[in-house]
Amino acid sequence: MPRTSKKKQRKAEDFKKVKLKVGQRKAAVGNATDTAFAARTVVVAAQSTTVDRSAQAVGVTQRELLGRLRHRGAAVRREAAAGLADSVARHGAAELGPTVEGGARLVGDSDADVRRSALQLLATVLARTAARDLAPFVAVVAAFACAAMTHVVGDVRSDAVRLVDQLVDAAPRAVVPHVPRILPALVALVAATPGARLAGLRSCERVLRLCSVERPLKLDQPRVDSLFFHPDAAAPFAALGLFGEAAAPAGAAGSARALSGDALRRLLPQLQATWMEAAAIFGSGRISASASLDLCSVAMQVLQTLWCSAEAVLPAALEGFLRQCMVHFPFGRECAVDPAAADIVMILNIRASELAAVVCGGPNEPCFGEPSSGPVFVPSDLPSGPLSEPVRLSSVERARILRRAVRFARQALEPAARSHAHVAELLPVAWRLAHAAPGDATALVDALMHYGAACAATAPAKATSIRLVARAVLAPEWAAHGLAARDQAVAWLLSLPQLLWRLRDRNLAASAAVVVALRTAVLRTRLLDSAAAAALQARLVPLFCADVPVHGTVFGPFCQFPPALQRAMLNFVHCYPQSSPALARAVELACAQSPNPGLSERGRSALTTTADSLQVF
């Protein structure tokens, strides 16, 4: 009996209502589990940044990811491209061909995230793969890029331009055979996509530079010692001509010139429209770095690349473009220019001056003074319209344009403007203007003389200025400019020994240019009469050695020259019909003092040379 009542009491405790008092907590249940804990970090395996979660780590191979690139779901394609890019960055591409083809195919995808992942994949593959290994697959990438550039969606066309830029950066030589396919697609994109005009023109300029006749074709020619040891050499057996193959360089240059000429005729209306829309910045009160200025710069850069490659045949509409440029030329003359935009404005002025020389004058002749046949302007085959109708310049307009370009070149070479970093581009333009405007040739050559004398001894453009002046004043046609021009040339030649003394061994290229100019003046011209020749020999003596009353015999910079320049100097002295006694003694002492063995005999032979042994005049 008592035992039964106890059981009932224990059962009733489970249903007994506990009366709580104010301020007291409910007592804990005896079988309750304490869930309170304290930890410094919470680690979840799926979100850890220290665990390798790449495609290889989770057990997905590159072949499986390549199959997922064709999945119908955009999210699956995006994740597959991202995982494949991560795997290639870590381990390289297991199958290069399918990987490149799969990434290039996705560039034309309608999903923006998929295209972004595809471009990242291709950038990773191109960065980790040698150019020679990419060459077999460039044709596939170019085909997909051209197809994407014709897509109806503008963003897809913009991503296709980025793909072309990546391909040009990774394998420029391999892209050259496919330029005839890529360039028309880029031209059509520029015409159809105003929003992508800047990127499209920049890509056009980069592609055009690949097929330029002036630079890349010369660099791509294989060396004789590399024909059999480097498999990426361009057409080694064709270069040797063992089996009567056709000459590749001439054909390549001809096709590149034809391609550039066709691109120039088709791009010129777009370039002119771009210039007319963006050139309003030059009429504002201030020129700053902006999208309009970039458009003007890229349009002029593309045009320069085109006229340099297709200079023999230029469209007649180029004269209309020049007339549009001359509205505000020189750019920045009537408004303030921000420091960030000063370099771009200077480059635009230089290129506009070169365009004036090309259109109003003629191509760059190999020798100063030769008659210029001028460029051949052909009518455009484009439909008629306000931008395609050729605008021909009259002779009065051509003369006025040339005067403005010559005035800019002379002002840019003045002492106050020599601080800009584009003198290397300005000097050839001044040379072309001297050909295009023979009446201003003496003034331009005088500006080049003053620049060459005033610029720093170590300046890279010093040697260029010396070569250009020598090429001008040592030509037989220079005497036709009059007695003043002849005296100007003689005075410049007599100043070269002093310039060589200042140069010493600080600018060997400029010193070599001075020696070549002096040797050419003695051998091939009649500028120096007997008095001028004697004066030149007297000024050459301190270059070898001189007698100073207090210090005795002081040796000149000849002893500091490298052996090649020393031999050139002795050959120049050797060209004289008869050396003066002072020059003969100076050469003998300098050759004996020089540590270069073999100079003593060469100097002695230079001193014993007579007029009968050298028929130079």
RAGIKA-V696764 format. One record per residue. N is the residue number from 0. RES is the residue in one letter. PHI is phi in degrees with one decimal (none if undefined). NEAR is the number of other ideal C-beta (glycine too) atoms within 8 Angstrom. D_FIRST is the distance of its C-alpha to the first C-alpha in whole Angstrom. Layout:
# RAGIKA-V696764
{{N:RES:PHI:NEAR:D_FIRST} {N:RES:PHI:NEAR:D_FIRST}}
This chain:
# RAGIKA-V696764
{{0:M:none:4:0} {1:P:-60.5:5:4} {2:R:-65.2:6:5} {3:T:-67.6:7:5} {4:S:-67.2:8:7} {5:K:-67.9:8:9} {6:K:-63.8:8:10} {7:K:-65.4:8:11} {8:Q:-66.8:8:13} {9:R:-67.5:7:15} {10:K:-70.1:8:16} {11:A:-72.5:8:17} {12:E:-66.5:7:19} {13:D:-67.4:5:22} {14:F:-108.7:6:22} {15:K:-79.4:6:23} {16:K:-83.6:4:26} {17:V:-91.3:6:28} {18:K:-89.3:4:30} {19:L:-94.9:6:33} {20:K:-104.9:5:36} {21:V:-65.2:4:40} {22:G:93.0:3:41} {23:Q:-109.6:6:38} {24:R:-90.3:3:37} {25:K:-71.4:6:34} {26:A:-65.1:5:32} {27:A:-70.9:5:32} {28:V:-73.4:5:30} {29:G:-65.9:4:29} {30:N:-98.3:4:30} {31:A:-76.7:6:33} {32:T:-106.6:4:36} {33:D:-79.6:4:39} {34:T:-100.3:4:42} {35:A:-75.2:4:45} {36:F:-151.0:4:48} {37:A:-135.0:3:51} {38:A:-147.8:5:54} {39:R:-75.5:2:58} {40:T:-133.9:4:59} {41:V:-111.4:4:58} {42:V:-106.9:5:59} {43:V:-116.7:6:59} {44:A:-61.1:6:61} {45:A:-74.8:4:63} {46:Q:-119.6:5:64} {47:S:-75.8:8:65} {48:T:-89.4:4:69} {49:T:-100.5:3:69} {50:V:-99.4:7:68} {51:D:-70.5:4:71} {52:R:-112.8:5:70} {53:S:-70.3:10:74} {54:A:-63.8:12:74} {55:Q:-69.5:10:75} {56:A:-70.4:8:72} {57:V:-90.1:7:70} {58:G:87.6:4:71} {59:V:-108.1:8:74} {60:T:-85.4:8:77} {61:Q:-66.0:13:81} {62:R:-66.2:8:81} {63:E:-66.6:8:78} {64:L:-66.4:14:79} {65:L:-63.5:13:82} {66:G:-67.5:8:81} {67:R:-74.4:11:79} {68:L:-64.1:14:82} {69:R:-101.1:6:83} {70:H:-65.7:9:79} {71:R:-74.5:3:79} {72:G:-87.1:6:77} {73:A:-66.0:10:79} {74:A:-64.8:6:76} {75:V:-67.1:10:76} {76:R:-63.4:17:79} {77:R:-64.6:12:79} {78:E:-65.5:9:76} {79:A:-66.5:13:78} {80:A:-65.6:17:81} {81:A:-66.3:11:79} {82:G:-64.7:12:78} {83:L:-67.2:17:81} {84:A:-62.9:12:83} {85:D:-65.9:10:80} {86:S:-68.8:13:80} {87:V:-66.5:15:84} {88:A:-63.5:7:84} {89:R:-88.6:7:82} {90:H:-124.6:6:83} {91:G:85.6:5:87} {92:A:-84.7:11:87} {93:A:-69.5:8:86} {94:E:-127.8:9:89} {95:L:-67.2:11:91} {96:G:-61.4:9:93} {97:P:-61.3:8:90} {98:T:-67.4:16:88} {99:V:-64.8:15:91} {100:E:-65.8:12:92} {101:G:-64.8:13:88} {102:G:-66.7:16:88} {103:A:-67.0:14:92} {104:R:-65.6:11:91} {105:L:-76.4:15:88} {106:V:-65.2:17:90} {107:G:-92.0:11:91} {108:D:-69.5:12:87} {109:S:-78.6:5:87} {110:D:-90.9:9:84} {111:A:-67.8:6:85} {112:D:-65.9:8:82} {113:V:-65.1:13:83} {114:R:-64.4:15:86} {115:R:-64.1:8:85} {116:S:-66.9:14:83} {117:A:-66.2:15:86} {118:L:-64.3:14:89} {119:Q:-66.3:11:86} {120:L:-62.4:16:86} {121:L:-66.0:15:90} {122:A:-61.8:9:91} {123:T:-66.7:11:88} {124:V:-64.9:14:90} {125:L:-66.3:13:94} {126:A:-73.3:7:93} {127:R:-96.7:9:92} {128:T:-118.0:11:94} {129:A:-69.8:5:98} {130:A:-63.5:12:101} {131:R:-68.5:7:102} {132:D:-77.2:8:99} {133:L:-81.8:15:98} {134:A:-55.0:11:102} {135:P:-66.1:7:101} {136:F:-106.9:11:98} {137:V:-66.3:13:100} {138:A:-62.4:8:102} {139:V:-67.0:11:98} {140:V:-63.4:14:97} {141:A:-64.0:13:100} {142:A:-65.2:9:100} {143:F:-67.4:14:97} {144:A:-65.8:16:98} {145:C:-65.1:12:101} {146:A:-66.2:9:98} {147:A:-69.2:14:96} {148:M:-71.9:13:99} {149:T:-103.9:8:100} {150:H:-69.4:10:96} {151:V:-74.8:3:96} {152:V:-89.6:7:93} {153:G:-65.9:8:95} {154:D:-64.9:8:92} {155:V:-65.2:15:92} {156:R:-64.2:16:96} {157:S:-66.0:12:95} {158:D:-66.9:12:93} {159:A:-65.0:16:96} {160:V:-64.5:15:98} {161:R:-63.2:10:96} {162:L:-64.1:16:95} {163:V:-62.2:13:99} {164:D:-63.9:11:99} {165:Q:-61.9:12:97} {166:L:-68.0:14:99} {167:V:-65.9:13:102} {168:D:-67.3:7:100} {169:A:-81.1:10:99} {170:A:-140.1:12:102} {171:P:-64.6:10:105} {172:R:-66.7:10:108} {173:A:-71.3:10:105} {174:V:-81.1:15:105} {175:V:-56.1:11:109} {176:P:-64.7:5:110} {177:H:-102.5:10:107} {178:V:-62.0:12:109} {179:P:-59.7:7:111} {180:R:-90.9:10:108} {181:I:-77.5:14:106} {182:L:-63.8:13:108} {183:P:-60.2:9:109} {184:A:-66.3:12:105} {185:L:-67.0:15:105} {186:V:-63.3:13:108} {187:A:-64.7:10:107} {188:L:-66.1:14:103} {189:V:-61.3:14:105} {190:A:-73.8:7:107} {191:A:-97.2:6:104} {192:T:-126.8:12:101} {193:P:-62.5:4:103} {194:G:-69.4:6:99} {195:A:-102.8:13:100} {196:R:-66.5:12:103} {197:L:-65.3:10:103} {198:A:-65.4:10:101} {199:G:-65.8:13:103} {200:L:-67.7:15:106} {201:R:-63.4:10:105} {202:S:-66.3:13:104} {203:C:-59.4:15:107} {204:E:-64.5:12:109} {205:R:-68.4:10:107} {206:V:-68.7:15:108} {207:L:-67.1:15:111} {208:R:-65.6:10:112} {209:L:-66.9:12:111} {210:C:-102.9:14:114} {211:S:-66.3:14:116} {212:V:-73.2:10:119} {213:E:-76.3:7:120} {214:R:-110.0:7:117} {215:P:-63.6:11:114} {216:L:-63.6:14:117} {217:K:-70.5:7:119} {218:L:-73.5:6:115} {219:D:-84.1:9:114} {220:Q:-69.8:9:117} {221:P:-71.5:12:116} {222:R:-81.6:7:118} {223:V:-64.8:5:120} {224:D:-78.8:5:118} {225:S:-115.6:9:115} {226:L:-68.9:12:116} {227:F:-105.6:4:114} {228:F:-107.2:5:111} {229:H:-121.4:7:110} {230:P:-69.0:4:108} {231:D:-90.0:8:108} {232:A:-65.0:11:112} {233:A:-78.9:9:113} {234:A:48.3:8:115} {235:P:-64.8:10:116} {236:F:-71.9:8:119} {237:A:-65.5:9:120} {238:A:-68.1:12:121} {239:L:-74.1:7:123} {240:G:67.9:8:125} {241:L:-70.7:5:125} {242:F:-119.1:5:125} {243:G:74.4:3:127} {244:E:-68.5:9:124} {245:A:-68.5:5:125} {246:A:-68.9:7:125} {247:A:-74.8:10:121} {248:P:-60.0:8:122} {249:A:-65.1:7:124} {250:G:-65.5:9:123} {251:A:-63.9:9:119} {252:A:-65.3:10:121} {253:G:-64.9:8:123} {254:S:-68.2:8:120} {255:A:-65.4:13:118} {256:R:-68.0:13:121} {257:A:-66.4:9:121} {258:L:-64.8:12:117} {259:S:-66.9:16:117} {260:G:-64.4:13:120} {261:D:-66.7:8:118} {262:A:-64.2:14:115} {263:L:-64.5:15:117} {264:R:-67.2:12:119} {265:R:-86.1:10:115} {266:L:-86.3:13:114} {267:L:-59.1:15:116} {268:P:-60.6:12:116} {269:Q:-68.2:11:112} {270:L:-65.9:13:113} {271:Q:-68.0:13:116} {272:A:-64.5:9:113} {273:T:-62.5:13:111} {274:W:-64.9:15:113} {275:M:-65.5:8:114} {276:E:-74.7:9:111} {277:A:-95.0:13:110} {278:A:-73.5:13:113} {279:A:-64.1:8:113} {280:I:-66.2:11:111} {281:F:-75.7:10:115} {282:G:-93.0:7:116} {283:S:-80.3:8:113} {284:G:-77.6:4:114} {285:R:-149.0:8:111} {286:I:-103.8:14:111} {287:S:-124.6:8:107} {288:A:-69.7:8:105} {289:S:-148.2:7:104} {290:A:-65.7:7:103} {291:S:-64.7:11:107} {292:L:-66.0:15:108} {293:D:-64.1:11:106} {294:L:-63.6:15:107} {295:C:-61.5:14:111} {296:S:-65.5:11:111} {297:V:-67.9:12:109} {298:A:-61.3:13:112} {299:M:-68.7:15:115} {300:Q:-67.2:10:113} {301:V:-62.6:14:113} {302:L:-64.3:14:116} {303:Q:-65.2:11:118} {304:T:-61.6:13:116} {305:L:-71.4:13:117} {306:W:-74.3:13:121} {307:C:-71.9:9:121} {308:S:-84.6:15:120} {309:A:-117.5:13:122} {310:E:-73.0:9:125} {311:A:-69.3:8:128} {312:V:-128.2:8:127} {313:L:-117.5:16:125} {314:P:-69.9:13:125} {315:A:-67.2:12:127} {316:A:-67.2:16:124} {317:L:-64.3:14:123} {318:E:-66.3:13:126} {319:G:-66.5:11:124} {320:F:-64.8:14:121} {321:L:-62.9:15:124} {322:R:-62.9:11:125} {323:Q:-65.1:11:121} {324:C:-67.3:12:121} {325:M:-73.7:11:124} {326:V:-63.3:7:123} {327:H:-112.2:8:121} {328:F:-78.8:11:122} {329:P:-72.7:8:122} {330:F:-68.4:11:119} {331:G:87.3:10:118} {332:R:-77.5:5:121} {333:E:-112.7:3:120} {334:C:-148.7:11:117} {335:A:-76.9:6:114} {336:V:-121.3:10:113} {337:D:-67.0:10:109} {338:P:-58.5:5:109} {339:A:-69.0:6:106} {340:A:-104.0:12:109} {341:A:-64.7:10:112} {342:D:-65.0:9:112} {343:I:-65.5:11:111} {344:V:-65.3:13:114} {345:M:-63.7:11:116} {346:I:-64.0:12:116} {347:L:-62.2:12:116} {348:N:-64.1:14:120} {349:I:-65.4:13:121} {350:R:-71.1:12:119} {351:A:-65.4:16:121} {352:S:-64.4:13:124} {353:E:-65.5:12:124} {354:L:-62.9:16:124} {355:A:-63.2:17:127} {356:A:-66.8:15:129} {357:V:-69.9:14:128} {358:V:-76.7:14:128} {359:C:-89.6:12:132} {360:G:-113.5:14:133} {361:G:-177.8:10:132} {362:P:-68.6:10:130} {363:N:-73.2:7:130} {364:E:-78.1:9:133} {365:P:-71.7:4:133} {366:C:-141.6:7:136} {367:F:-66.5:11:137} {368:G:97.6:8:140} {369:E:-71.5:8:140} {370:P:-65.6:3:140} {371:S:-99.5:10:137} {372:S:-78.7:5:137} {373:G:82.0:7:134} {374:P:-71.9:11:131} {375:V:-93.6:7:131} {376:F:-94.0:10:129} {377:V:-109.9:8:128} {378:P:-68.8:7:127} {379:S:-76.9:11:124} {380:D:-96.1:4:122} {381:L:-83.1:9:120} {382:P:-60.3:4:120} {383:S:-69.8:5:122} {384:G:177.6:8:120} {385:P:-66.0:4:121} {386:L:-98.7:8:119} {387:S:-103.6:12:121} {388:E:-71.7:9:124} {389:P:-67.2:12:126} {390:V:-111.5:9:128} {391:R:-90.6:6:131} {392:L:-89.5:11:132} {393:S:-78.2:6:136} {394:S:-63.9:5:138} {395:V:-66.3:6:138} {396:E:-65.0:9:134} {397:R:-61.0:11:133} {398:A:-63.8:9:136} {399:R:-66.1:8:134} {400:I:-64.9:14:130} {401:L:-64.4:16:132} {402:R:-62.2:10:133} {403:R:-66.6:12:130} {404:A:-67.1:14:128} {405:V:-65.1:13:131} {406:R:-62.7:8:130} {407:F:-64.1:12:127} {408:A:-62.3:15:127} {409:R:-67.2:11:130} {410:Q:-67.3:8:128} {411:A:-69.4:12:125} {412:L:-93.0:14:127} {413:E:-72.0:9:128} {414:P:-58.3:6:127} {415:A:-71.5:4:125} {416:A:-113.9:9:123} {417:R:-80.2:11:123} {418:S:-80.5:3:119} {419:H:-72.4:10:117} {420:A:-94.3:4:116} {421:H:-118.2:10:117} {422:V:-67.7:13:121} {423:A:-61.9:8:120} {424:E:-84.2:9:120} {425:L:-76.4:12:123} {426:L:-62.3:14:125} {427:P:-63.3:11:126} {428:V:-67.2:13:126} {429:A:-61.8:14:129} {430:W:-63.5:12:130} {431:R:-68.3:13:130} {432:L:-65.9:18:131} {433:A:-63.6:14:134} {434:H:-74.5:15:135} {435:A:-71.1:12:134} {436:A:-122.7:13:136} {437:P:-60.0:6:139} {438:G:-67.0:4:141} {439:D:-102.5:12:138} {440:A:-64.0:12:138} {441:T:-65.2:10:139} {442:A:-67.2:9:137} {443:L:-69.0:16:134} {444:V:-65.9:13:135} {445:D:-62.7:9:136} {446:A:-64.5:13:133} {447:L:-65.6:15:132} {448:M:-62.2:11:134} {449:H:-66.1:10:133} {450:Y:-65.7:13:129} {451:G:-61.9:11:130} {452:A:-79.9:8:132} {453:A:-95.8:7:129} {454:C:-72.7:11:126} {455:A:-63.4:5:124} {456:A:-64.4:9:125} {457:T:-94.3:6:122} {458:A:-67.6:9:121} {459:P:-64.0:7:120} {460:A:-81.1:10:123} {461:K:-66.8:14:126} {462:A:-64.1:12:127} {463:T:-63.7:11:126} {464:S:-63.5:13:129} {465:I:-65.1:13:131} {466:R:-64.4:11:131} {467:L:-65.9:13:132} {468:V:-65.0:14:135} {469:A:-63.3:13:136} {470:R:-65.2:9:136} {471:A:-81.4:14:137} {472:V:-78.7:13:140} {473:L:-92.4:13:141} {474:A:-75.2:10:142} {475:P:-60.7:6:145} {476:E:-74.1:8:145} {477:W:-66.5:14:144} {478:A:-65.4:7:148} {479:A:-70.2:6:148} {480:H:-80.1:9:146} {481:G:114.7:6:149} {482:L:-67.0:5:151} {483:A:-63.7:8:148} {484:A:-66.1:12:145} {485:R:-65.7:12:147} {486:D:-61.7:8:147} {487:Q:-62.0:13:144} {488:A:-66.6:12:143} {489:V:-65.2:11:145} {490:A:-62.5:8:144} {491:W:-67.1:11:140} {492:L:-64.6:15:141} {493:L:-69.6:11:143} {494:S:-86.3:9:140} {495:L:-67.3:11:138} {496:P:-59.2:13:139} {497:Q:-65.0:8:137} {498:L:-63.9:10:134} {499:L:-65.2:12:134} {500:W:-63.9:11:134} {501:R:-70.0:7:131} {502:L:-70.2:13:129} {503:R:51.7:8:129} {504:D:-108.7:9:126} {505:R:-83.1:6:124} {506:N:-144.8:11:124} {507:L:-66.6:8:126} {508:A:-65.0:8:126} {509:A:-67.9:12:128} {510:S:-63.1:14:130} {511:A:-64.5:11:131} {512:A:-64.1:12:131} {513:V:-65.1:13:134} {514:V:-64.0:13:136} {515:V:-64.3:11:136} {516:A:-63.9:15:137} {517:L:-65.2:13:140} {518:R:-65.3:12:141} {519:T:-65.1:11:141} {520:A:-64.0:13:143} {521:V:-78.2:12:146} {522:L:-84.0:8:146} {523:R:-115.3:5:145} {524:T:-128.5:10:147} {525:R:-117.7:4:150} {526:L:-68.4:11:148} {527:L:-92.8:11:149} {528:D:-82.6:5:153} {529:S:-63.2:5:155} {530:A:-67.5:6:154} {531:A:-67.2:12:150} {532:A:-64.7:11:150} {533:A:-65.3:9:151} {534:A:-64.6:9:149} {535:L:-66.5:13:146} {536:Q:-64.0:13:147} {537:A:-64.6:10:148} {538:R:-80.0:10:144} {539:L:-79.4:12:143} {540:V:-57.9:12:144} {541:P:-63.8:11:141} {542:L:-66.7:12:139} {543:F:-94.7:13:140} {544:C:-166.7:14:141} {545:A:-146.8:9:143} {546:D:-95.2:7:145} {547:V:-101.9:8:144} {548:P:-54.9:4:147} {549:V:-86.1:4:144} {550:H:-98.7:5:142} {551:G:83.7:6:144} {552:T:-81.1:8:143} {553:V:-115.0:9:139} {554:F:-86.0:10:138} {555:G:-86.4:12:136} {556:P:-70.9:11:133} {557:F:-57.8:13:135} {558:C:-70.2:9:134} {559:Q:-92.5:6:130} {560:F:-69.3:11:130} {561:P:-67.8:7:128} {562:P:-57.0:7:131} {563:A:-64.2:6:130} {564:L:-71.2:12:132} {565:Q:-63.5:13:134} {566:R:-64.0:10:136} {567:A:-63.6:12:136} {568:M:-62.9:12:138} {569:L:-67.5:14:140} {570:N:-64.6:10:141} {571:F:-64.2:11:141} {572:V:-63.7:12:144} {573:H:-63.3:10:145} {574:C:-73.3:10:146} {575:Y:-69.0:10:149} {576:P:-59.1:8:152} {577:Q:-155.6:7:153} {578:S:-85.4:12:151} {579:S:-72.4:9:152} {580:P:-58.4:6:153} {581:A:-64.7:9:150} {582:L:-67.8:14:148} {583:A:-63.1:10:149} {584:R:-66.8:8:148} {585:A:-64.4:15:145} {586:V:-65.1:15:144} {587:E:-64.1:11:145} {588:L:-67.2:12:143} {589:A:-68.3:15:140} {590:C:-66.8:13:140} {591:A:-70.1:7:141} {592:Q:-80.3:8:138} {593:S:-69.1:10:135} {594:P:-74.5:3:133} {595:N:-75.2:7:133} {596:P:-71.6:4:135} {597:G:95.3:6:138} {598:L:-76.2:12:138} {599:S:-62.6:8:142} {600:E:-66.2:7:143} {601:R:-65.4:11:142} {602:G:-66.1:13:143} {603:R:-66.8:10:147} {604:S:-68.5:9:147} {605:A:-69.0:13:146} {606:L:-80.7:10:149} {607:T:-87.6:6:152} {608:T:-73.2:12:151} {609:T:-118.1:8:154} {610:A:-68.1:6:155} {611:D:-72.7:4:157} {612:S:-86.9:5:154} {613:L:-127.4:10:151} {614:Q:-96.3:3:153} {615:V:-103.3:7:150} {616:F:-111.1:4:152}}
